Amino acid sequence: MGITLFQFKPMFGLPNASPFCMKLETYLRLAGLSYDVVHVRDRPRSSTGKAPFVGIDGTMMTDSGLIIAHLERTHGHIVDGKLTLAQRAEALALQRLMEEHLYWVIVYMRWADPDTRGEWRPYLQELLGLPSFVTPFVSRVAQGQVMKTLKAHGIGRHPPEGIWQMGGADIQALAHWLGTRPWAFGDQPTTTDACIAAFVGNILHTPWNSPLRTAALKHTSLVAHFERVMARCFPELAA
Ligand SMILES: N[C@@H](CCC(=O)N[C@@H](CS)C(=O)NCC(=O)O)C(=O)O
């Protein structure tokens, strides 16, 4: 028994090109919990249709935040136990900034930016293990779905300059909040560090340029924080 982590396969020199998968795997390593990985291809077969998801002692769970909350509860609050209530509130506000707003700017950067449209095709092909002759068709369908989702969210209704401005403001807020502290709270990394590193890392390591990446690169404290988390949790991938 134990923990089985279902997630996409590693890409871009990162543990995962999905910030949610990377956040959860970073948490598992911070917590020192052992786990097996199963790579998902195609649409994730979780109750929400999203990855990551886990099997814990035979019970399936989805959503990185809910999974972490469950593991904290059942393992003695190993990672976030020392946070005060006010720090927990800050952590949640930052998590929502990254997951409910910045994430959509990343999605735009990856899939919809008219300046780099198509860069992602070979990565999609690799991720899904597609034969090359179906890649153009699958790419068109996948991109159409992403565009629809971005419009439904609202961010996809803005012109590119507006989207980059909003993403840049998120990055700046994260950088100013973290300042030059090595970790988000206290002298040990917490789930907030896992979350910041997963989102910043996914911006820095997407292998084509964008105004969002340029904005992140300007904040050397965020770059250093990402490298610190990688050295601590993924030494096999750290520079
Ligand atoms: N709130 C979820 C979000 C997970 C999520 O959006 N995962 C994306 C990958 S980054 C996904 O599986 N997308 C597949 C799809 O929407 O079809 C979590 O924290 O786990």
The ligand as a Gaussian input file, in Angstrom:
#p B3LYP/6-31G(d) Opt

LIG

0 1
 N       -6.972000      22.466000      -8.472000
 C       -6.298000      21.375000      -9.145000
 C       -5.840000      21.851000     -10.522000
 C       -5.178000      20.745000     -11.340000
 C       -5.046000      21.124000     -12.810000
 O       -5.582000      22.128000     -13.291000
 N       -4.324000      20.275000     -13.536000
 C       -4.183000      20.484000     -14.959000
 C       -2.701000      20.361000     -15.357000
 S       -1.771000      21.761000     -14.829000
 C       -4.899000      19.351000     -15.703000
 O       -4.902000      18.204000     -15.284000
 N       -5.510000      19.675000     -16.829000
 C       -6.122000      18.674000     -17.674000
 C       -7.429000      19.137000     -18.201000
 O       -7.956000      20.175000     -17.758000
 O       -7.945000      18.410000     -19.072000
 C       -5.127000      20.910000      -8.268000
 O       -4.666000      21.670000      -7.399000
 O       -4.707000      19.744000      -8.398000

